[in-house]
Amino acid sequence: MQPPCRVKRRLPLPRTAQALLVALGLTAGCAMERETPAVGPDASALELFELAGLPDRPPERLEALFALGSDETLRAELGDALDRLAAARRPQVTLVETMVESGKTVVDLTAEFDGGASGEFSVQLQGADDVWKIVWFQGPGVDWPRQPRRRGDGLTSSTPP
């Protein structure tokens, strides 16, 4: 046989304390529902890796993080690139550099892969203050948007025929 349940009586709170608790509860609830946006180019570059690791990538997060426009091919390439990027773990920012002439910022990162390998990645962003959009990224086995292969004169270490 279990003992009867006891109901604890709470002491009444002053009105200002009640109002404060309600406000805190609403703020916490709203913060839990809403995604906290990345701030700064380095935070946006790290969010790229976080987003790549998600099984379902929310379209609103893709829109917030990437400069996509309406090109469906670009969107499809992004999905493929994120799938390849998903293998990278524990990214760390190594360099943040602003290119004054273009107004873009490049963030270099290193990340680990299974088996102890690591790779270097570059992410190019455009923006200011707390809104940074990724316009390009590349790393081992991944680049977005894909750059066409250049043909023609290049450097070689062989002797001419």
N, C-alpha and C positions, 0 to 999 in steps of 0.2 A: 504494500500500500504506500502510495506516494503522499508526502505532506502537501497540504493545500498551498496553492500559489499565493504569494504575497504581492500585493500591489504597493509599490513605493510611492509615497506622496511627494510631489515636487513642490518646492517653495515657489511662490509667484515671483516673476521677475519684474523689475520696473519697466515701464513702457519704452524708455529709450533703449534698454538692453534687449527687449523683444524686437524692436525695430532694427537694431544692429544685427541681431542673429538672423532675421529674415533677409536683410540685405546681403549678408555674407553667404547665406544659403543660395540665394538667387545668383549671386556673382559666381560662386563655385559651380553651380549647375550650368550656367551659360558657358563658363570656361571649359567645362568638360565636353560640351556638345560641339564647340567651335574649335577648329584647328588653329593653333597658334602659328602665324605666318613666320617664315624664316626672315631674319633681319641681317642684312649685309650679304655681300657676294659669297663669303666663305660659308655662311650658314645655308645659303641656297645650293651651293655645290655639294655640301654634305647631305642636304635633303634629296638630291638626285639619287644618291646611293640608297637612302632609306626607301624612296619611292620604288626604285628598281627591285628591291627585295620583297615588295608586297605582292601577294598572289592576285589581288584585284586592285587595280590602280584607279582610284576615283578620278573621273574626268575633270572635276573642278580643281583638283590638285595639279593635274597636268596643265590645265589652262593657266593656273596661277604661277606655275614654275617655268613654263616654256613659251617662247615666242613662236607660236605655231601658225597663226593665220588660218586660212581656210583650205590650204593644200592638203588633200587627203593622202597623197603619196608621202608627204612629209610626216604625217601622223602615223601611217603604217610603218615607215622606217623607224620612227621613234619607239614604237612598241617592240620591234625586233631588237633595236639597240638596247633597250631597257632589259629585255630578256637575257641578252649576253652579259650585261653589266651586273645582273643579279648574283653572279658567282663571286663578285668582289666583296670582301668583308673588312670591317673595321677601318674605314677610310680615315686618313689624317691629312690635314692641310699642311703643305710644306712651304707654299709661297702664294702671296696675293699681290698682283701687280696691275696697276692701272695704265692703260695705253692712252696717253693724253690725246694723241692725234685722232683716234677713232672714238674716244669716249667709252670704250669697253674695258672690262676688267677680266683678267685671266687668273684663275685659281688652279694651282697645281696641287695634286694630292698623291699619296701612296695608299695602296690597299693590299690586303692579303687575299690569297686564294687557298683552296684546299691543297694539302700536301706541302705547305710551307712556302710556296712561291709568293712573290709580291710583284706588283706592277705600278707603273706611274701613269697618272691620268691628268689631262688638262680640261678645264671647263671654261668656256668664254661666256661672259654675261654682260648684259646691258641694263642700265637702270640707274637709280639714285635712291638715297635714303634707305627706306625699308622695302622697296619694290625692285627686285632683281630678276630678270628673265634670262634663262639659259638660251643662247643662240647657237651653241656648238659645243660638243665634247668629243674627246677621243681618248683611247687607251688601248691596252693589249687586246686585239681582236674586236674592237668596237670603235665606231665613229658615227657621229650624227651631226648634221645631215651628211650623208655620204658624199665624199668629194670625188669628182670624176678623176680617173687615172690620167696623168699627163703623159703624153707621148712626145718624142722628139729628142732634142739634145739634152744630155744629162752627163753627170760625172761618171767616169769609168776608170778602172785601174788597169785595164788591158791596153796593149799596144795597138795602134791602128794597123789594118791589114796591108 
